[in-house]
Amino acid sequence: MNLHPEWSYQAVLYEMNVRQLTAEGTLRAATPKLAFLHDMGIDAVWLMPVYPIGEEQRKGSLGSYYSIRDYRAINPELGTMADFDAFVAEAHRLGLKVLMDWVANHTSRDARWITEAPASWYERDDAGAPAVPYDWTDTAKLNYANREVWEAAAAAMEFWVTEHRIDGFRCDMAMLVPIEFWQQTAARLRRVKPDLFLLAEAEQTNLFDGGTFDACYGWEMHHLLCDVAQQRVRVTALRDWLHADRGRYPRTAMRLAFTSNHDENSWSGSEFTRLGAARSIMTAFTFVVPCGLPLIYTGQEVGYDHSFAFFDRDPIPASLYRPNAYTEFYRHLTALHHAHPALAAGGRGSDMVEIRNNAEDCLMTFVRETEGDQVVCIMNLSPYAIHADYYTGIYAGLYTDAISGMPYELRGRVEEDMSPWSFRILTR
């Protein structure tokens, strides 16, 4: 029996920002893009929230995706429920899974539940108004001390699974509501859909208790990748974190690995801004890291160097949305991830076995292998030209370069000059 859905072990996820993907900014316009993503090797599409957005204290002209007015409806700016169903049907026809973004912690300040449900469904401030979490002034915090909230939220999630055939949820700020809610709700949903997939936007280790979530975010790793790229730390800090992380989670836990997402892109800049010349090697790293569930965010598939406005329309120019070198790079990486069991997450793949080298403050040389499958990674994670020197031992032999597709002989002793941020991924 699989702990996770079979499709997920070697999956690559795509986060779709429907508002910005096309000039129209609708589900109907986004649906033809699914073929593009399928051809690139995407396995599952995570839709940023597609629900109606609140008007009260709305931010920007269109508001935050995460200020939700009605959990059982589609934002009319994105289309209709029929458009949503057509999107899901086309995804499934292509073999893609669809994940919805679920916001459990809060609603908009003019949500249906504010007017239709008892006041006790919300936490209240001293004036008796719905409490505002953090500085999210367009939202109202739900009260999970009230079990009626649990039932309403779980029933709404079940609505999308049973009535609209979605395959799972990305759960926003999952650590802000009780883990018991997630445990109870996950069990309920899996009774109607045993292969449901749940991704938590959080890193707490108890998210995996009882097999509740399939995957969680790799925020710490992401920030380390940015720190290495900007040389705030050397690669030794990343190596130390990877070794320490082994014991934090169950071996079966999947970790979302990414160079961008909607938060990073809008608030910290595109991956080109944050990673600079290290963009390609850091992207490749997210596809080979142990336990990794790689993610591609809207625009990355065509190398769109832009920080999207979060509360307004800011679409990718249609003339730029076409296959190019960035698309091909991702296609190589998705093919690599699919083809090699050693890279699987969820307890099926292997740990990282390091090959010692002469420049460990810059160079990572490591192997991931399972029976009949070897992936060797040679990565100069630094802005310096280095002279690499290391012995490969039992890993010497003939390989295929995963990016170029060309044969490559890995000798028993390697001595070579490596340019800054250069890498090689070898398979056999």
C-alpha positions in Angstrom: 0.0 0.0 0.0 1.3 3.4 -1.0 1.5 6.1 1.7 1.2 8.8 -1.0 -0.6 8.9 -4.4 1.4 6.9 -6.9 1.7 9.9 -9.2 3.4 12.0 -6.6 6.6 10.2 -5.8 8.5 11.6 -8.8 6.1 14.5 -9.6 6.9 18.0 -10.7 4.4 20.6 -9.6 3.4 23.9 -11.3 1.9 26.8 -9.4 -0.6 28.6 -11.7 -1.4 32.3 -11.2 -4.5 32.4 -13.4 -4.7 36.2 -13.0 -1.3 36.8 -14.6 -0.8 33.8 -16.9 -2.7 35.2 -19.9 -3.9 38.5 -21.2 -7.5 37.6 -20.3 -6.6 36.4 -16.8 -9.3 33.7 -16.9 -9.7 30.0 -16.4 -11.0 29.6 -19.9 -7.8 31.3 -21.3 -5.6 29.3 -19.0 -7.0 25.9 -20.1 -5.1 25.8 -23.4 -1.9 26.3 -21.5 -2.2 22.9 -19.9 -1.0 21.2 -23.0 2.2 23.4 -22.9 2.8 22.4 -19.3 2.1 18.7 -20.0 4.6 18.7 -22.9 7.2 20.2 -20.5 6.7 17.4 -18.0 4.4 18.9 -15.4 2.5 16.3 -13.3 0.2 18.5 -11.2 -1.1 22.0 -11.4 -1.7 23.9 -8.2 -4.1 26.7 -8.7 -3.7 29.8 -6.6 -7.1 30.6 -4.9 -9.9 30.9 -7.5 -12.6 31.9 -5.0 -14.5 35.3 -4.9 -12.4 38.0 -3.2 -13.7 40.3 -0.5 -14.5 43.9 -1.1 -14.1 45.3 2.4 -10.6 46.8 2.8 -9.6 45.3 -0.5 -5.9 45.7 -1.4 -5.1 47.1 -4.8 -7.7 47.0 -7.6 -8.4 43.3 -7.5 -7.6 42.3 -4.0 -5.6 39.4 -2.5 -6.3 35.9 -3.7 -6.2 34.9 0.0 -9.0 37.1 1.1 -11.8 34.7 0.4 -15.5 35.6 0.4 -17.1 32.3 -0.5 -15.4 28.9 -0.3 -17.8 27.3 -2.7 -17.8 29.6 -5.6 -15.5 30.9 -8.4 -14.2 34.4 -8.6 -16.3 35.9 -11.5 -13.2 37.8 -12.7 -11.7 34.3 -13.5 -14.8 32.8 -15.0 -17.6 30.5 -14.0 -17.9 27.1 -12.3 -18.4 25.6 -15.7 -15.1 27.1 -16.8 -13.5 25.6 -13.7 -14.9 22.2 -14.4 -13.7 22.4 -18.0 -10.2 23.3 -16.8 -10.2 20.2 -14.5 -11.6 18.0 -17.2 -8.9 19.1 -19.7 -6.1 18.6 -17.1 -7.4 15.1 -16.4 -7.6 14.3 -20.1 -3.9 15.2 -20.3 -3.0 13.1 -17.3 -2.4 16.2 -15.0 -3.7 16.5 -11.4 -5.3 19.6 -10.1 -4.6 21.0 -6.6 -6.6 23.8 -5.1 -5.3 26.4 -2.7 -7.1 26.2 0.6 -7.1 29.0 3.1 -8.2 27.6 6.4 -7.0 30.4 8.8 -9.1 33.3 7.7 -11.7 34.7 5.3 -12.3 38.1 3.9 -14.0 40.7 6.2 -17.2 40.5 4.2 -17.3 36.7 3.8 -20.6 34.8 3.6 -19.7 33.3 7.0 -19.4 36.7 8.6 -23.1 37.4 7.9 -24.6 33.9 7.8 -22.8 32.1 10.6 -22.7 32.8 14.4 -20.4 35.4 15.6 -18.5 32.7 17.5 -17.1 31.4 14.2 -14.5 34.3 14.3 -12.0 35.4 16.8 -13.0 38.9 18.0 -11.0 42.0 19.0 -11.7 44.2 22.0 -14.4 46.0 20.1 -16.1 42.8 19.1 -15.1 43.0 15.4 -13.5 40.0 13.7 -9.8 39.9 14.6 -7.2 40.7 11.9 -4.3 38.2 11.8 -0.9 39.9 11.5 -1.2 42.9 9.1 -3.6 41.2 6.7 -6.2 43.9 7.2 -8.4 42.6 4.4 -9.0 39.3 6.3 -10.8 38.0 9.4 -9.4 35.2 11.6 -11.6 32.1 12.0 -12.1 30.6 15.5 -11.0 27.0 15.6 -12.0 26.7 19.2 -15.5 26.3 17.7 -15.9 22.9 16.2 -18.6 24.2 13.9 -15.8 25.9 12.0 -14.1 22.6 11.6 -17.2 21.0 10.1 -17.9 23.9 7.7 -14.3 24.0 6.4 -14.1 20.3 6.0 -17.5 20.1 4.2 -16.4 22.9 1.8 -13.2 21.0 1.0 -15.2 17.9 0.4 -17.4 19.8 -2.0 -14.5 20.4 -4.3 -13.3 16.8 -4.1 -16.7 15.2 -4.7 -18.5 17.7 -6.9 -15.6 19.1 -8.9 -13.1 16.2 -9.0 -10.0 18.0 -7.8 -7.0 15.9 -6.7 -5.8 17.6 -3.6 -5.0 20.9 -1.8 -2.1 23.2 -1.1 -3.0 24.3 2.5 -2.1 28.0 3.1 -0.4 28.7 6.4 -1.2 25.3 7.7 0.5 25.8 11.0 -2.0 28.5 12.1 -4.9 26.1 12.7 -4.8 23.0 14.9 -3.1 20.0 13.6 -6.1 18.0 14.9 -8.2 19.8 12.3 -6.0 18.7 9.5 -5.8 15.1 10.8 -9.6 14.8 11.1 -10.2 16.5 7.8 -7.5 14.5 5.9 -9.1 11.3 7.1 -12.5 12.4 6.1 -11.4 13.5 2.6 -9.4 10.3 2.0 -12.5 8.2 2.8 -14.1 9.7 -0.4 -10.8 10.0 -2.3 -8.1 7.7 -1.1 -5.4 9.2 -3.3 -5.9 12.8 -2.2 -2.7 14.8 -2.0 -2.1 17.4 0.7 0.7 20.0 0.6 1.2 22.2 3.7 2.6 25.7 3.5 4.5 25.1 6.7 7.5 23.2 8.0 6.3 21.9 11.4 7.3 18.2 11.8 3.9 17.3 13.3 2.2 17.9 10.0 3.2 14.3 9.1 1.8 12.7 12.2 -0.5 9.9 11.2 0.3 10.5 7.5 -1.8 13.7 7.5 0.1 15.7 4.9 2.1 14.3 2.0 4.5 17.2 1.7 5.5 20.4 3.3 7.3 23.5 2.2 11.1 23.7 2.1 11.3 27.4 3.1 14.6 27.0 5.0 16.3 25.3 2.1 15.0 27.9 -0.3 16.4 30.8 1.8 19.7 29.0 2.0 19.8 28.7 -1.8 19.3 32.4 -2.0 21.9 33.1 0.7 24.5 30.9 -1.2 23.6 32.7 -4.4 24.2 36.1 -2.8 27.2 34.8 -0.9 25.9 35.6 2.5 26.9 32.1 3.3 29.1 29.4 1.7 27.8 26.1 0.5 29.0 24.5 3.7 25.9 26.0 5.4 23.7 24.3 2.9 25.5 21.0 3.3 25.2 21.3 7.1 21.5 22.0 6.8 20.9 19.0 4.5 22.6 16.6 6.9 20.8 18.0 9.9 17.4 17.9 8.1 17.6 14.2 7.6 16.5 13.5 11.1 13.8 16.2 11.4 11.0 14.5 9.4 9.8 11.0 8.7 11.7 9.5 5.8 8.4 9.4 3.9 7.9 13.2 4.1 8.1 15.1 0.8 9.6 18.6 0.8 8.6 21.3 -1.7 11.7 22.5 -3.5 11.6 25.7 -5.4 13.5 28.8 -6.7 10.3 30.9 -6.8 6.6 30.9 -5.9 4.0 33.6 -5.6 5.3 35.0 -2.3 8.9 35.1 -3.3 8.2 36.5 -6.7 5.9 39.3 -5.7 7.6 40.4 -2.4 11.3 39.5 -3.0 11.7 39.6 -6.8 12.0 37.1 -9.6 14.5 34.3 -9.4 16.7 36.3 -11.7 16.9 39.1 -9.1 17.4 36.8 -6.1 19.7 34.2 -7.7 21.4 36.1 -10.5 24.0 33.9 -12.3 23.2 31.1 -9.9 19.7 30.7 -11.2 20.3 27.6 -13.4 22.3 25.6 -10.9 19.9 26.4 -8.1 17.0 25.3 -10.3 18.8 22.1 -11.1 19.5 21.5 -7.4 15.8 21.6 -6.6 15.3 18.6 -8.9 18.0 16.4 -7.3 17.8 17.3 -3.6 16.8 14.4 -1.4 13.0 14.3 -0.5 12.4 17.0 -3.0 9.1 17.8 -4.8 10.2 20.3 -7.4 8.0 23.3 -8.1 7.8 25.7 -11.1 6.0 29.0 -10.7 4.0 30.9 -13.4 6.4 32.5 -15.9 9.5 30.4 -15.0 8.6 28.0 -17.8 9.5 30.7 -20.3 12.1 32.6 -18.3 9.9 35.6 -17.6 12.1 37.9 -15.5 9.4 39.9 -13.7 8.0 40.4 -10.2 4.2 40.2 -10.6 2.0 42.8 -8.9 0.1 40.9 -6.2 -3.2 42.8 -6.0 -3.6 43.9 -9.7 -3.5 42.6 -13.2 0.0 42.2 -14.5 0.0 39.5 -17.1 2.8 37.8 -19.0 2.9 39.4 -22.5 1.4 36.9 -24.9 4.4 37.4 -27.3 6.8 36.1 -24.6 4.8 32.9 -23.8 6.3 30.5 -26.2 8.8 27.6 -25.9 12.4 28.7 -25.6 15.7 27.7 -24.0 14.2 28.0 -20.5 11.4 25.7 -21.4 13.9 23.2 -22.8 16.0 23.4 -19.6 12.9 22.5 -17.5 12.0 19.8 -19.9 15.4 18.2 -19.4 15.0 18.5 -15.6 11.5 17.1 -15.5 12.6 14.1 -17.7 15.5 13.5 -15.3 13.2 13.6 -12.3 10.7 11.2 -13.9 13.2 8.7 -15.2 15.3 8.1 -12.1 13.9 6.3 -9.1 16.9 7.4 -7.1 15.4 10.9 -7.2 12.0 9.9 -5.9 10.5 11.5 -2.8 8.2 9.9 -0.2 10.7 7.4 1.1 11.4 5.7 -2.3 14.4 7.6 -3.4 17.8 7.6 -1.8 19.8 9.8 0.6 22.6 12.0 -0.7 26.0 10.2 -0.5 28.8 12.8 -0.7 32.0 12.3 -2.6 34.8 14.2 -0.7 36.5 16.9 -2.7 39.2 19.5 -2.4 36.9 22.6 -2.4 34.0 21.8 -0.1 33.3 25.4 0.7 32.3 25.7 -3.0 31.8 22.3 -4.5 29.2 19.7 -3.8 29.9 16.2 -5.4 27.3 13.7 -4.4 25.4 10.6 -5.6 21.9 9.4 -5.2 21.4 5.8 -6.1 18.9 3.0 -5.8 19.2 -0.5 -7.2 20.0 -0.2 -10.9 19.9 3.6 -10.9 22.7 6.2 -10.2 22.6 9.9 -10.4 25.9 11.8 -9.9 25.8 15.5 -9.3 28.9 17.8 -9.6 28.0 21.3 -8.6 30.2 24.4 -8.2 27.8 26.3 -6.0 30.0 29.5 -5.9 30.8 32.6 -7.9 34.4 31.4 -8.2 36.4 29.5 -10.8 37.7 26.5 -9.0 40.1 23.6 -9.7 38.2 20.5 -8.7 40.0 17.4 -7.5 38.3 14.3 -6.2 38.3 10.5 -6.4 35.1 8.8 -7.5 35.9 5.2 -6.4 33.0 2.8 -7.2 31.2 5.6 -9.0 33.7 5.8 -11.9 32.4 4.7 -15.3 30.3 5.7 -18.3 27.3 7.9 -17.8 24.9 10.1 -19.8 24.9 13.9 -19.2 21.3 14.6 -18.2 21.2 18.0 -19.8 23.1 17.5 -23.0 22.2 13.9 -23.5 25.8 13.1 -24.4 27.9 10.2 -23.1 30.3 11.1 -20.4 33.2 9.2 -18.8 33.6 9.8 -15.0 37.1 8.8 -14.3 38.4 7.3 -11.1 40.2 10.6 -10.3 38.8 13.9 -11.6 40.8 17.0 -12.0 39.1 19.8 -13.8 38.7 23.5 -13.9 35.1 24.5 -13.2 33.6 27.9 -14.0 31.4 29.8 -11.5 28.0 28.2 -10.9 28.7 25.4 -13.3 27.3 21.9 -12.8 27.0 18.5 -14.3 24.3 15.8 -13.7 25.3 12.3 -14.8 23.0 9.3 -15.0 23.2 5.6 -15.6 
